[in-house]
Amino acid sequence: MTSIHPTAEVDAKAQLGADVTVGPYCVIGPGVSLDEGVVLEAHVVMGGQTVVGPRTHIFPFASIGLKPQDLKYRGEATRLVIGADNQIREHVTMNPGTAGGGGLTQVGNRCLFMVGVHVAHDCEIGDSVIMANNATLGGHVVIEDFAIIGGLAAIHQFVRIGRHAMVGGMSGVEQDVIPFGSVMGDRAHLSGLNLVGLKRHDFTRDDIHALRTAYRLLFADEGTLAERLDDVEEVLGESSPVRQIIDFMKLQSQRGVCQPRDGHAA
């Protein structure tokens, strides 16, 4: 049974599914759609053309779907789509897309957004992503499945973060992070593979060995990066995790690939 606190303001045009809970002093705009089992704690504000998937839980003082922080935005009809089973904690902000960026900000399923996280316009976030306290995404950022973004990290516009990658706390990330990579630093540099994440997600010893070998080959001193990528594809291209890195690096990018600063050991 849907429950709306008497102090909440829910526009008559908003769409609420079964068993939705809207807590005290929430404000829900006319373009908002909440699927079954969504829970809004107190003081959540939601606007724009925003869709929230089943069982997502949004905590106090979150601001979801309001006007993007882009001076080029002129009120065009753009969207924010959030998947199922997410936890969106206190003071999180998520903005819809812009006409220049495709008009859509999209969040996958089973993600955790800790206190103060910001998801800017036109971002694309996969499944099972974790963003720790006060992590910030610029516009047009892509975060692939199972990536972890540490607290106070800032991801530059148009950067891509690959599957199972780890961004250390307080890192400023200006270039793409390969799948399974780990980066850290004021201006982030690649510091190896996310071995802890690989083990937690039950990658085999053969997978991890292939990834370590690919990492050393990719970031060796000899040849160009394009040549080394071709070498890795020839030697290790049949490994599924390595193939994910190869495909990621072959996609066109506006930011280049984050590389090691000192040494190349995984």
CORFEN-V274906 format. One record per pair of residues at least 12 apart in sequence whose ideal C-beta (glycine too) atoms are under 10 Angstrom apart, sorted by the first residue. I is the first residue (numbers start at 1). J is the second residue. Records with the same first field share a line. If there is no record, write none. Layout:
# CORFEN-V274906
I: J / J
This chain:
# CORFEN-V274906
1: 18 / 19 / 20 / 21
2: 16 / 17 / 18 / 19 / 20 / 21 / 22 / 34 / 36 / 37 / 38
3: 19 / 20 / 21 / 22 / 23 / 39
4: 16 / 20 / 21 / 22 / 23 / 26 / 28 / 40
5: 21 / 22 / 23 / 24 / 25 / 26 / 40 / 42
6: 24
7: 22 / 23 / 24 / 25 / 26 / 42 / 43
8: 22 / 23 / 24 / 25 / 26 / 27 / 28 / 40 / 42 / 43 / 44
9: 22 / 25 / 26 / 27 / 28 / 29 / 45
10: 22 / 26 / 27 / 28 / 29 / 30 / 32 / 34 / 40 / 46
11: 27 / 28 / 29 / 30 / 31 / 32 / 46 / 47
12: 30
13: 28 / 29 / 30 / 31 / 32
14: 28 / 29 / 30 / 31 / 32 / 33 / 34 / 46 / 50
15: 28 / 30 / 31 / 32 / 33 / 34 / 35 / 51
16: 28 / 32 / 33 / 34 / 35 / 36 / 38
17: 33 / 34 / 35 / 36 / 37 / 38 / 52 / 53 / 54
18: 35 / 36 / 37 / 38 / 54
19: 35 / 36 / 37 / 38 / 39 / 54 / 55
20: 34 / 35 / 36 / 37 / 38 / 39 / 40 / 52 / 54
21: 34 / 37 / 38 / 39 / 40 / 41 / 57
22: 34 / 38 / 39 / 40 / 41 / 42 / 44 / 46
23: 39 / 40 / 41 / 42 / 43 / 44 / 58 / 59 / 60
24: 40 / 41 / 42 / 43 / 44 / 60
25: 42 / 43 / 44 / 45 / 60 / 61
26: 40 / 41 / 42 / 43 / 44 / 45 / 46 / 58 / 60 / 62
27: 40 / 43 / 44 / 45 / 46 / 47 / 63
28: 40 / 44 / 45 / 46 / 47 / 50 / 64 / 65
29: 45 / 46 / 47 / 48 / 49 / 50 / 64 / 65 / 66
30: 47 / 48 / 49
31: 46 / 47 / 48 / 49 / 50 / 51 / 65 / 77 / 79 / 80 / 96
32: 46 / 47 / 48 / 49 / 50 / 51 / 52 / 64 / 65 / 80
33: 46 / 49 / 50 / 51 / 52 / 53 / 81
34: 46 / 50 / 51 / 52 / 53 / 54 / 56 / 58 / 82
35: 51 / 52 / 53 / 54 / 55 / 56 / 82 / 83 / 84
36: 53 / 54 / 55 / 84
37: 53 / 54 / 55 / 56 / 57 / 84 / 85
38: 52 / 53 / 54 / 55 / 56 / 57 / 58 / 82 / 84 / 86
39: 55 / 56 / 57 / 58 / 59 / 87
40: 52 / 56 / 57 / 58 / 59 / 60 / 62 / 64 / 88
41: 57 / 58 / 59 / 60 / 61 / 62 / 88 / 89 / 90
42: 59 / 60 / 61
43: 59 / 60 / 61 / 62 / 63 / 90
44: 58 / 59 / 60 / 61 / 62 / 63 / 64 / 88 / 90 / 92
45: 61 / 62 / 63 / 64 / 65 / 66 / 93
46: 58 / 62 / 63 / 64 / 65 / 66 / 80 / 94
47: 63 / 64 / 65 / 66 / 67 / 80 / 96
48: 64 / 65 / 66 / 67 / 68 / 77 / 78 / 79 / 80 / 94 / 95 / 96 / 97 / 105
49: 65 / 77 / 78 / 79 / 80 / 81 / 96 / 97 / 103 / 104
50: 64 / 65 / 66 / 79 / 80 / 81 / 82 / 94 / 96 / 105
51: 65 / 79 / 80 / 81 / 82 / 83 / 106
52: 64 / 65 / 80 / 81 / 82 / 83 / 84 / 86 / 88 / 107
53: 81 / 82 / 83 / 84 / 85 / 86 / 107 / 108 / 109
54: 83 / 84 / 85 / 86 / 109
55: 84 / 85 / 86 / 87 / 109 / 110
56: 82 / 83 / 84 / 85 / 86 / 87 / 88 / 107 / 109 / 110 / 111
57: 85 / 86 / 87 / 88 / 89
58: 82 / 86 / 87 / 88 / 89 / 90 / 92 / 94 / 113
59: 87 / 88 / 89 / 90 / 91 / 92 / 113 / 114 / 115
60: 89 / 90 / 91
61: 89 / 90 / 91 / 92 / 93 / 115 / 116
62: 88 / 89 / 90 / 91 / 92 / 93 / 94 / 113 / 115 / 117
63: 91 / 92 / 93 / 94 / 95 / 118
64: 80 / 82 / 88 / 92 / 93 / 94 / 95 / 96 / 119
65: 78 / 79 / 80 / 81 / 82 / 93 / 94 / 95 / 96 / 105
66: 80 / 93 / 94 / 95 / 96
67: 95 / 96 / 121
68: 80 / 94 / 95 / 96 / 97 / 98 / 101 / 105 / 120 / 121 / 122 / 139
69: 93 / 95 / 118 / 120 / 121 / 138 / 139
70: 95 / 97 / 98 / 99 / 100 / 101 / 120 / 121 / 122 / 139
72: 98 / 99 / 100 / 101 / 121
73: 95 / 96 / 97 / 98 / 99 / 100 / 101 / 121
74: 98 / 99
75: 99
76: 96 / 97 / 98 / 99 / 100 / 103
77: 96 / 99 / 103
78: 95 / 96 / 97 / 98 / 99 / 100 / 101 / 102 / 103 / 104 / 105 / 121 / 122
79: 96 / 97 / 102 / 103 / 104 / 105 / 106
80: 94 / 95 / 96 / 97 / 104 / 105 / 106 / 107 / 119 / 121 / 123
81: 96 / 97 / 104 / 105 / 106 / 107 / 108
82: 94 / 105 / 106 / 107 / 108 / 109 / 111 / 113 / 119 / 125
83: 106 / 107 / 108 / 109 / 110 / 111 / 125 / 126 / 127
84: 108 / 109 / 110 / 111 / 127
85: 108 / 109 / 110 / 111 / 127 / 128
86: 107 / 108 / 109 / 110 / 111 / 112 / 113 / 125 / 127 / 129
87: 110 / 111 / 112 / 113 / 114 / 130
88: 107 / 111 / 112 / 113 / 114 / 117 / 119
89: 112 / 113 / 114 / 115 / 116 / 117 / 131 / 133
90: 113 / 114 / 115 / 116 / 117 / 133
91: 114 / 115 / 116 / 117 / 118 / 133 / 134
92: 113 / 114 / 115 / 116 / 117 / 118 / 119 / 131 / 134
93: 113 / 116 / 117 / 118 / 119 / 120 / 136
94: 107 / 113 / 117 / 118 / 119 / 120 / 121 / 123 / 125 / 137
95: 118 / 119 / 120 / 121 / 122 / 123 / 137 / 139
96: 121 / 122
97: 120 / 121 / 122 / 123 / 124 / 139 / 140
98: 120 / 121 / 122 / 139 / 140
99: 122
100: 121 / 122 / 139 / 140
101: 120 / 121 / 122 / 123 / 139 / 140 / 157 / 158
102: 121 / 122 / 124 / 140
103: 121 / 122
104: 121 / 122 / 123 / 124
105: 119 / 120 / 121 / 122 / 123 / 124 / 125 / 137 / 139 / 140 / 141
106: 119 / 122 / 123 / 124 / 125 / 126 / 142
107: 119 / 123 / 124 / 125 / 126 / 127 / 129 / 143
108: 124 / 125 / 126 / 127 / 128 / 129 / 143 / 144 / 145
109: 126 / 127 / 128 / 129 / 145
110: 126 / 127 / 128 / 129 / 130 / 145 / 146
111: 125 / 126 / 127 / 128 / 129 / 130 / 131 / 143 / 145 / 147
112: 128 / 129 / 130 / 131 / 132 / 148
113: 125 / 129 / 130 / 131 / 132 / 133 / 135 / 149
114: 130 / 131 / 132 / 133 / 134 / 135 / 149 / 151
115: 132 / 133 / 134 / 151
116: 131 / 132 / 133 / 134 / 135 / 136 / 151 / 152
117: 130 / 131 / 132 / 133 / 134 / 135 / 136 / 137 / 149 / 151
118: 131 / 134 / 135 / 136 / 137 / 138 / 154 / 155
119: 131 / 135 / 136 / 137 / 139 / 141 / 143
120: 136 / 137 / 138 / 139 / 140 / 141 / 155 / 157
121: 137 / 138 / 139 / 140 / 141 / 157
122: 137 / 138 / 139 / 140 / 141 / 142 / 157 / 158
123: 137 / 138 / 139 / 140 / 141 / 142 / 143 / 155 / 157
124: 140 / 141 / 142 / 143 / 144 / 160
125: 137 / 141 / 142 / 143 / 144 / 145 / 147 / 149 / 161
126: 142 / 143 / 144 / 145 / 146 / 147 / 161 / 162 / 163
127: 144 / 145 / 146 / 163
128: 145 / 146 / 147 / 148 / 163 / 164 / 201
129: 143 / 144 / 145 / 146 / 147 / 148 / 149 / 161 / 163
130: 143 / 146 / 147 / 148 / 149 / 150 / 166
131: 143 / 147 / 148 / 149 / 150 / 151 / 153 / 155 / 167
132: 148 / 149 / 150 / 151 / 152 / 153 / 167 / 169
133: 150 / 151 / 152 / 169
134: 150 / 151 / 152 / 153 / 154 / 169 / 170
135: 148 / 149 / 150 / 151 / 152 / 153 / 154 / 155 / 167 / 169 / 170 / 171
136: 149 / 152 / 153 / 154 / 155 / 156 / 172
137: 149 / 153 / 154 / 155 / 156 / 157 / 159 / 161 / 173
138: 154 / 155 / 156 / 157 / 158 / 159 / 173 / 174
139: 156 / 157 / 158
140: 156 / 157 / 158 / 159 / 160 / 254
141: 155 / 156 / 157 / 158 / 159 / 160 / 161 / 173 / 255
142: 155 / 158 / 159 / 160 / 161 / 162 / 176 / 251 / 253
143: 155 / 159 / 160 / 161 / 162 / 163 / 165 / 167 / 177
144: 160 / 161 / 162 / 163 / 164 / 165 / 177 / 179 / 244 / 248
145: 162 / 163 / 164 / 179
146: 162 / 163 / 164 / 165 / 166 / 179 / 180 / 194 / 197 / 200 / 201
147: 160 / 161 / 162 / 163 / 164 / 165 / 166 / 167 / 177 / 179 / 180 / 181 / 194 / 197
148: 161 / 164 / 165 / 166 / 167 / 168 / 182 / 194 / 196 / 197
149: 161 / 165 / 166 / 167 / 168 / 169 / 171 / 173 / 177
150: 166 / 167 / 168 / 169 / 170 / 171 / 183 / 184
151: 168 / 169 / 170 / 171
152: 168 / 169 / 170 / 171 / 172
153: 167 / 168 / 169 / 170 / 171 / 172 / 173 / 183 / 184 / 188
154: 167 / 170 / 171 / 172 / 173 / 174 / 188
155: 167 / 171 / 172 / 173 / 174 / 177 / 188
156: 172 / 173 / 174 / 175 / 176 / 188 / 254 / 255
157: 174 / 254 / 255
158: 174 / 176 / 253 / 254 / 255
159: 173 / 174 / 175 / 176 / 177 / 188 / 253 / 254 / 255 / 256 / 258
160: 173 / 175 / 176 / 177 / 178 / 179 / 248 / 251 / 253 / 254 / 255 / 257
161: 173 / 176 / 177 / 178 / 179 / 181 / 183 / 248 / 258
162: 176 / 177 / 178 / 179 / 180 / 181 / 194 / 244 / 245 / 247 / 248 / 249 / 257
163: 178 / 179 / 180 / 181 / 194 / 197 / 201 / 241 / 244 / 245 / 248
164: 178 / 179 / 180 / 181 / 182 / 193 / 194 / 197 / 198 / 200 / 201 / 203 / 211 / 241 / 244
165: 177 / 178 / 179 / 180 / 181 / 182 / 183 / 190 / 193 / 194 / 197 / 248 / 258
166: 180 / 181 / 182 / 183 / 184 / 191 / 192 / 193 / 194 / 195 / 196 / 197
167: 181 / 182 / 183 / 184 / 188 / 194 / 258
168: 182 / 183 / 184 / 185 / 188 / 191
169: 184
170: 184 / 185 / 186 / 188
171: 183 / 184 / 185 / 186 / 187 / 188 / 189 / 191 / 258
172: 185 / 186 / 187 / 188
173: 185 / 187 / 188 / 189 / 255 / 258
174: 187 / 188 / 255 / 256 / 258
175: 187 / 188 / 189 / 190 / 253 / 254 / 255 / 256 / 257 / 258 / 259
176: 248 / 249 / 251 / 253 / 254 / 255 / 256 / 257 / 258
177: 190 / 194 / 248 / 255 / 257 / 258
178: 190 / 193 / 211 / 214 / 215 / 218 / 219 / 244 / 245 / 246 / 248 / 249 / 257 / 258 / 259
179: 193 / 194 / 211 / 241 / 242 / 243 / 244 / 245 / 246 / 247 / 248 / 249
180: 192 / 193 / 194 / 195 / 197 / 198 / 201 / 203 / 207 / 208 / 211 / 212 / 214 / 215 / 241 / 242 / 244 / 245 / 248 / 266
181: 193 / 194 / 211 / 215 / 245 / 248 / 257 / 258 / 259 / 260 / 266
182: 194 / 195 / 196 / 197 / 266
183: 258 / 259 / 260
184: 261
185: 258 / 261
187: 258 / 261
188: 258 / 261
189: 258 / 259 / 260 / 261 / 262
190: 215 / 218 / 219 / 257 / 258 / 259 / 260 / 261 / 264 / 266
191: 258 / 260 / 261 / 262 / 263 / 265 / 266
192: 212 / 215 / 219 / 260 / 263 / 264 / 265 / 266
193: 208 / 211 / 212 / 214 / 215 / 241 / 265 / 266
194: 211 / 266
195: 208 / 211 / 212 / 266
198: 211 / 212 / 241
203: 240 / 241
204: 241
206: 239 / 241
207: 239 / 240 / 241 / 242
208: 241 / 266
209: 236 / 239
210: 232 / 235 / 236 / 238 / 239 / 240 / 241 / 242 / 243
211: 236 / 239 / 241 / 242 / 244 / 245 / 266
212: 265 / 266
213: 232 / 235 / 236 / 239 / 242 / 266
214: 228 / 229 / 231 / 232 / 233 / 235 / 236 / 237 / 239 / 241 / 242 / 243 / 245 / 246 / 266
215: 232 / 242 / 245 / 260 / 264 / 265 / 266
216: 228 / 232 / 264 / 265 / 266
217: 229 / 231 / 232 / 235 / 236 / 242 / 264
218: 231 / 232 / 236 / 242 / 245 / 246 / 249 / 257 / 259 / 260 / 264
219: 257 / 259 / 260 / 263 / 264 / 265 / 266
220: 264
221: 264
225: 249 / 256 / 257 / 259
226: 249 / 250
228: 249
229: 245 / 246 / 249 / 250 / 257
230: 246
232: 245 / 246 / 249
233: 245 / 246 / 247 / 249 / 250
245: 257
